[in-house]
Amino acid sequence: MRRFALAGVVTTAGIIATGAAVRLSASGLGCPDWPQCTRSSLVAAPSGGDPMVHTWIEFGNRLVTVAITLIAVGVFVAAWRFRPGGRRRRDLVWLAAVQPAGIVAQAVLGGIVVLTKLNPAAVALHFLASIAVLAAAVALHVRCTEGTAPARSLVRADLRLLSYAVLAVIAVMLAAGTVVTGTGPLAGAGAVPRFHLPMAGVTQLHADVGWLLGGLALPLAAGLQVTRAPARAVRLGWALIALIGLQGAIGYTQYFTGLPAGLVWVHVCGSTLIWIAALRLVFALRDRGALPDAGQHPPPDPGAVRGVVPGRGEHPLLGQRPADVARRGEQQHQPVPQRHELQQVPQLDDHVRRVHGVADQGVRATGHQPPVGRGEAE
């Protein structure tokens, strides 16, 4: 299951990279129709506008989507059949279902993008939907190795809140990046709609969000280090700092070098890696217990045999421990001794003595003698 989940993460991140390549190479209208590539052809064919290289880039991205759809269906089937401890995990099934459902939604959004001639709002929504599907894929990859116990925090509460703040700021940064791209010269093609915003202003906003992200991520990584958080969380914290620093350097470089398409593509891929690292860091700050072996069935309830309450070993009706219950069962199969036998066996169980004591009190109260035992008649 873990391998299928990892394949879902890789392919979802891959479709983000190929989609960015389509846009940054000005191939967004290489296939000017949808669902066909052109009005007269389902596959790549010459059209009156873009050169064939743009058509093949866009059509190749559509072929990649078909392959990723097959993998997403495989992930869902694997999650459906995955039964750790003999039980199907509904949480994993729902997370796995997001991937094929998300691809279908992405196909519809992609059609809207093409038919609206790369409307920047539709393009931004197309990208952010892929980011949401990637989050579900990462969650599935993490959750398929965990148990179902309630989440137990492994760090202080303030560090958990700081990790959530970092994740939220990354989401804002991704959204701001789509605005920058939709405003600048790399909007997907030459004569396409763009956001009517000042390029310098939206770029500065994107940079400010990046500085805010660094200002939150650095104390988070340092806090995890000094509080002796789990080693995996500490590593992810410093890895996130490194990715943010590299991303900032690439961002400033591409801005001052005139936005070369190749460097912008690297910048988009870097933002995807930052998103994945932040998600994994949030998951690394809590624990849900170990995953049962897939070939093992849940252990039988210890109380199912003798009515023992699990964890206490007490009989729910008699209030006795298992050994006492067993001894009581053995005593019920033995004949009740007579009074002269009680005198000969003084160490007999107190329970039997109390029974005969009650009988003697009843004799004195009523004046009736009990039947003479066989031993007394002799």
C-alpha positions as CSV (number, residue, x, y, z in Angstrom):
1,M,0.0,0.0,0.0
2,R,2.8,2.4,0.8
3,R,4.3,2.0,-2.6
4,F,1.0,2.8,-4.3
5,A,0.6,5.8,-2.1
6,L,4.1,7.0,-2.9
7,A,3.3,6.6,-6.6
8,G,0.3,8.8,-6.1
9,V,2.4,11.5,-4.6
10,V,5.0,11.3,-7.3
11,T,2.5,11.4,-10.2
12,T,0.5,14.2,-8.7
13,A,3.6,16.3,-8.2
14,G,4.6,15.3,-11.7
15,I,1.4,16.6,-13.3
16,I,2.0,19.9,-11.6
17,A,5.5,20.1,-13.2
18,T,4.3,19.2,-16.6
19,G,1.4,21.6,-16.4
20,A,3.8,24.4,-15.5
21,A,6.0,23.4,-18.5
22,V,3.0,23.8,-20.8
23,R,2.2,27.3,-19.5
24,L,5.8,28.5,-19.3
25,S,6.6,27.3,-22.9
26,A,3.6,29.3,-24.2
27,S,1.9,26.0,-25.2
28,G,-1.3,26.6,-23.3
29,L,-3.3,26.8,-26.6
30,G,-1.3,24.2,-28.4
31,C,-4.5,22.2,-28.4
32,P,-7.1,24.9,-28.9
33,D,-10.1,22.6,-28.4
34,W,-11.3,20.3,-25.7
35,P,-11.8,17.3,-25.2
36,Q,-10.3,17.0,-28.7
37,C,-6.9,18.6,-29.5
38,T,-8.4,20.4,-32.5
39,R,-11.9,20.6,-34.0
40,S,-11.0,17.9,-36.5
41,S,-8.6,15.7,-34.6
42,L,-8.5,14.0,-31.2
43,V,-4.7,13.7,-31.3
44,A,-2.0,16.4,-32.0
45,A,-2.6,17.9,-35.4
46,P,-1.6,21.2,-37.2
47,S,-3.8,24.1,-36.3
48,G,-4.0,27.6,-37.6
49,G,-2.3,29.3,-34.6
50,D,0.6,27.7,-32.6
51,P,3.5,25.8,-34.1
52,M,3.5,22.0,-33.9
53,V,6.0,21.9,-31.0
54,H,3.4,23.7,-28.8
55,T,0.7,21.3,-29.9
56,W,2.9,18.3,-29.0
57,I,3.7,19.8,-25.6
58,E,0.1,20.3,-24.7
59,F,-1.0,17.0,-26.2
60,G,1.8,15.3,-24.3
61,N,0.5,16.8,-21.1
62,R,-2.9,15.3,-21.8
63,L,-1.4,11.9,-22.4
64,V,0.4,12.2,-19.1
65,T,-2.9,12.9,-17.4
66,V,-4.3,9.6,-18.9
67,A,-1.4,7.7,-17.4
68,I,-1.8,9.3,-14.0
69,T,-5.5,8.5,-14.0
70,L,-4.6,4.8,-14.3
71,I,-2.2,5.1,-11.4
72,A,-4.9,7.0,-9.3
73,V,-7.4,4.2,-9.9
74,G,-4.7,1.7,-8.9
75,V,-4.2,3.7,-5.7
76,F,-7.9,3.5,-4.9
77,V,-8.1,-0.2,-5.5
78,A,-5.0,-0.8,-3.3
79,A,-6.6,1.3,-0.5
80,W,-9.9,-0.7,-0.9
81,R,-8.1,-4.0,-0.6
82,F,-5.7,-2.9,2.1
83,R,-6.9,-4.4,5.4
84,P,-4.4,-4.1,8.2
85,G,-5.5,-6.3,11.1
86,G,-8.2,-7.8,8.9
87,R,-10.3,-4.6,8.7
88,R,-10.7,-2.1,5.9
89,R,-9.6,1.5,6.7
90,R,-12.3,3.9,5.7
91,D,-10.0,6.9,6.2
92,L,-7.5,5.5,3.6
93,V,-10.3,4.7,1.2
94,W,-11.6,8.3,1.3
95,L,-8.1,9.8,0.9
96,A,-7.4,7.5,-2.0
97,A,-10.7,8.4,-3.7
98,V,-9.6,12.0,-3.8
99,Q,-7.0,11.2,-6.5
100,P,-9.2,9.8,-9.3
101,A,-12.0,12.3,-8.3
102,G,-9.5,15.1,-8.4
103,I,-8.2,14.1,-11.8
104,V,-11.8,14.1,-13.2
105,A,-12.3,17.6,-11.7
106,Q,-9.0,18.7,-13.1
107,A,-10.0,17.5,-16.6
108,V,-13.2,19.6,-16.4
109,L,-11.2,22.6,-15.2
110,G,-8.6,22.1,-17.9
111,G,-11.4,22.2,-20.5
112,I,-12.7,25.4,-19.0
113,V,-9.1,26.8,-19.2
114,V,-8.8,26.0,-22.9
115,L,-12.3,27.1,-23.8
116,T,-11.9,30.4,-22.0
117,K,-8.5,31.0,-23.8
118,L,-6.5,30.7,-20.6
119,N,-8.5,32.9,-18.3
120,P,-6.0,33.7,-15.5
121,A,-8.5,33.0,-12.8
122,A,-9.4,29.6,-14.3
123,V,-5.7,28.8,-14.7
124,A,-5.0,29.7,-11.0
125,L,-7.9,27.5,-9.9
126,H,-6.5,24.7,-12.0
127,F,-3.2,24.9,-10.3
128,L,-4.5,25.2,-6.8
129,A,-6.8,22.2,-7.3
130,S,-3.7,20.1,-8.1
131,I,-2.1,21.4,-4.9
132,A,-5.2,20.2,-2.9
133,V,-5.0,16.7,-4.6
134,L,-1.3,16.6,-3.7
135,A,-2.1,17.2,-0.1
136,A,-4.5,14.3,0.0
137,A,-1.9,12.1,-1.7
138,V,0.7,13.0,1.0
139,A,-1.8,12.4,3.7
140,L,-2.5,8.9,2.3
141,H,1.2,8.1,2.1
142,V,1.6,9.0,5.8
143,R,-1.6,7.5,7.2
144,C,-1.2,4.1,5.5
145,T,1.7,3.5,7.9
146,E,-0.1,4.6,11.0
147,G,-2.7,3.1,13.3
148,T,-6.1,4.5,14.1
149,A,-5.6,5.6,17.6
150,P,-6.4,9.2,18.5
151,A,-3.6,11.6,17.6
152,R,-1.1,12.1,20.4
153,S,1.0,15.3,20.2
154,L,4.8,14.7,20.2
155,V,5.7,18.3,20.7
156,R,4.5,21.4,22.7
157,A,1.2,22.9,21.7
158,D,2.8,26.2,20.6
159,L,5.0,24.3,18.1
160,R,2.0,22.5,16.7
161,L,0.2,25.8,16.2
162,L,3.3,27.3,14.6
163,S,3.4,24.4,12.1
164,Y,-0.2,25.0,11.1
165,A,0.6,28.7,10.6
166,V,3.6,27.8,8.4
167,L,1.3,25.5,6.3
168,A,-1.3,28.2,5.9
169,V,1.2,30.8,4.8
170,I,2.6,28.4,2.2
171,A,-0.9,28.0,0.8
172,V,-1.2,31.8,0.6
173,M,2.2,32.0,-1.1
174,L,1.2,29.4,-3.7
175,A,-2.0,31.4,-4.4
176,A,0.1,34.6,-4.7
177,G,2.4,32.9,-7.1
178,T,-0.5,32.1,-9.5
179,V,-1.4,35.8,-9.5
180,V,2.2,36.8,-10.3
181,T,2.3,34.4,-13.2
182,G,-1.2,35.4,-14.4
183,T,0.0,39.0,-14.4
184,G,3.4,38.6,-16.1
185,P,4.6,37.7,-19.5
186,L,4.5,33.9,-18.9
187,A,0.7,33.5,-18.8
188,G,0.6,30.5,-21.1
189,A,0.5,32.1,-24.6
190,G,1.0,35.4,-26.3
191,A,-2.4,37.0,-26.7
192,V,-4.3,35.7,-23.7
193,P,-6.1,37.5,-20.9
194,R,-4.1,38.6,-17.8
195,F,-4.8,40.0,-14.4
196,H,-4.9,43.8,-14.7
197,L,-2.5,44.4,-11.8
198,P,0.8,46.1,-11.4
199,M,3.6,43.6,-11.9
200,A,5.9,45.2,-9.4
201,G,3.1,45.2,-6.8
202,V,2.1,41.6,-7.0
203,T,5.8,40.5,-7.2
204,Q,6.5,42.5,-4.0
205,L,3.4,40.9,-2.3
206,H,4.7,37.5,-3.2
207,A,8.1,38.3,-1.8
208,D,6.6,39.6,1.4
209,V,4.7,36.4,1.9
210,G,7.9,34.5,1.4
211,W,9.7,36.6,4.0
212,L,6.8,35.9,6.4
213,L,7.1,32.2,5.7
214,G,10.8,32.3,6.5
215,G,10.1,34.2,9.7
216,L,7.7,31.5,10.9
217,A,9.6,28.5,9.7
218,L,12.9,29.4,11.3
219,P,11.6,29.6,14.9
220,L,9.7,26.4,14.3
221,A,12.8,24.5,13.2
222,A,14.8,26.0,16.1
223,G,12.0,25.2,18.6
224,L,11.9,21.6,17.5
225,Q,15.7,21.4,17.9
226,V,15.9,22.9,21.4
227,T,12.9,21.0,22.8
228,R,14.3,17.6,21.7
229,A,11.4,16.9,19.3
230,P,11.5,13.5,17.4
231,A,14.5,13.3,15.1
232,R,12.3,13.0,12.0
233,A,10.5,16.2,12.8
234,V,13.8,18.1,13.4
235,R,15.1,16.9,10.1
236,L,12.0,18.0,8.3
237,G,12.1,21.4,10.0
238,W,15.6,22.1,8.8
239,A,14.9,20.7,5.4
240,L,12.0,23.1,5.1
241,I,14.3,26.0,6.0
242,A,16.7,24.9,3.3
243,L,14.0,24.7,0.7
244,I,12.6,28.1,1.6
245,G,16.0,29.7,1.4
246,L,16.7,28.1,-2.0
247,Q,13.3,29.1,-3.2
248,G,13.9,32.7,-2.2
249,A,17.3,32.8,-4.0
250,I,15.7,31.4,-7.2
251,G,12.9,33.9,-7.0
252,Y,15.1,36.9,-6.7
253,T,17.4,35.6,-9.4
254,Q,14.5,35.1,-11.9
255,Y,13.1,38.5,-11.2
256,F,16.3,40.4,-11.8
257,T,17.2,38.3,-14.9
258,G,14.0,39.0,-16.8
259,L,11.9,35.9,-15.8
260,P,13.6,33.1,-17.9
261,A,11.1,30.3,-18.4
262,G,13.4,27.5,-17.3
263,L,14.2,29.2,-14.0
264,V,10.5,30.0,-13.4
265,W,9.8,26.3,-13.9
266,V,12.4,25.3,-11.3
267,H,10.7,27.9,-9.0
268,V,7.3,26.2,-9.5
269,C,8.8,22.8,-8.8
270,G,10.5,24.2,-5.6
271,S,7.1,25.5,-4.3
272,T,5.7,22.0,-4.8
273,L,8.5,20.5,-2.7
274,I,8.0,23.0,0.0
275,W,4.3,22.1,0.1
276,I,5.1,18.4,0.5
277,A,7.8,19.1,3.2
278,A,5.4,21.2,5.2
279,L,2.7,18.7,5.1
280,R,5.0,15.9,6.2
281,L,6.3,18.1,9.0
282,V,2.8,18.6,10.4
283,F,2.1,14.9,10.3
284,A,5.5,14.2,12.0
285,L,4.5,16.2,15.1
286,R,1.9,13.7,16.2
287,D,1.5,9.9,16.6
288,R,-1.4,7.6,16.0
289,G,0.2,4.3,17.1
290,A,1.6,1.4,15.1
291,L,0.0,-0.2,12.1
292,P,-1.1,-3.9,12.7
293,D,0.4,-6.4,10.4
294,A,-1.7,-6.9,7.3
295,G,-1.8,-10.7,7.7
296,Q,-2.9,-10.7,11.3
297,H,-6.4,-10.6,12.6
298,P,-7.4,-8.6,15.6
299,P,-6.7,-10.4,18.9
300,P,-9.8,-12.0,20.5
301,D,-11.5,-10.2,23.3
302,P,-10.2,-11.7,26.5
303,G,-13.6,-11.3,28.1
304,A,-15.3,-13.3,25.4
305,V,-14.3,-16.7,27.0
306,R,-15.2,-16.1,30.6
307,G,-16.9,-12.7,30.6
308,V,-13.7,-11.0,31.8
309,V,-13.5,-7.2,31.4
310,P,-10.4,-6.4,29.3
311,G,-7.7,-4.7,31.3
312,R,-9.2,-5.5,34.7
313,G,-9.7,-9.3,34.7
314,E,-12.9,-9.1,36.6
315,H,-16.1,-11.0,36.0
316,P,-18.8,-8.5,35.1
317,L,-21.5,-10.2,37.2
318,L,-19.7,-11.9,40.0
319,G,-17.0,-9.3,40.5
320,Q,-14.3,-12.1,40.8
321,R,-11.1,-12.7,39.0
322,P,-10.8,-15.5,36.5
323,A,-9.1,-17.9,38.9
324,D,-11.9,-17.4,41.4
325,V,-14.5,-18.0,38.7
326,A,-12.8,-21.2,37.7
327,R,-12.5,-22.4,41.3
328,R,-16.2,-21.6,41.9
329,G,-17.1,-23.7,38.9
330,E,-15.2,-26.7,40.2
331,Q,-16.9,-26.4,43.6
332,Q,-20.4,-26.4,41.9
333,H,-19.7,-29.9,40.6
334,Q,-18.8,-31.3,44.0
335,P,-21.5,-32.7,46.4
336,V,-22.4,-30.4,49.3
337,P,-20.8,-31.9,52.5
338,Q,-22.9,-32.7,55.6
339,R,-22.6,-31.0,59.0
340,H,-20.4,-33.8,60.4
341,E,-18.1,-33.5,57.4
342,L,-17.7,-29.8,58.1
343,Q,-16.4,-30.6,61.6
344,Q,-13.9,-33.1,60.1
345,V,-12.7,-30.7,57.4
346,P,-12.3,-27.3,59.2
347,Q,-10.3,-25.8,56.3
348,L,-13.3,-26.1,53.9
349,D,-14.1,-23.0,51.8
350,D,-15.8,-20.3,53.9
351,H,-18.5,-20.0,51.3
352,V,-19.8,-23.5,52.1
353,R,-19.7,-22.8,55.8
354,R,-21.8,-19.6,55.3
355,V,-24.4,-21.7,53.5
356,H,-24.7,-24.2,56.3
357,G,-24.7,-21.4,58.8
358,V,-27.8,-19.9,57.2
359,A,-29.5,-23.3,57.2
360,D,-28.8,-23.7,61.0
361,Q,-30.3,-20.4,61.7
362,G,-33.5,-21.4,59.8
363,V,-33.8,-24.6,61.9
364,R,-33.6,-22.7,65.2
365,A,-36.2,-20.2,64.0
366,T,-38.7,-22.7,62.8
367,G,-38.1,-25.6,65.2
368,H,-37.9,-28.1,62.3
369,Q,-35.0,-30.4,62.0
370,P,-33.4,-31.1,58.7
371,P,-33.5,-34.6,57.3
372,V,-31.1,-36.9,59.0
373,G,-28.0,-37.5,56.9
374,R,-27.0,-41.0,56.0
375,G,-23.9,-40.8,58.2
376,E,-25.8,-39.7,61.3
377,A,-28.4,-42.5,60.9
378,E,-25.5,-45.0,61.2
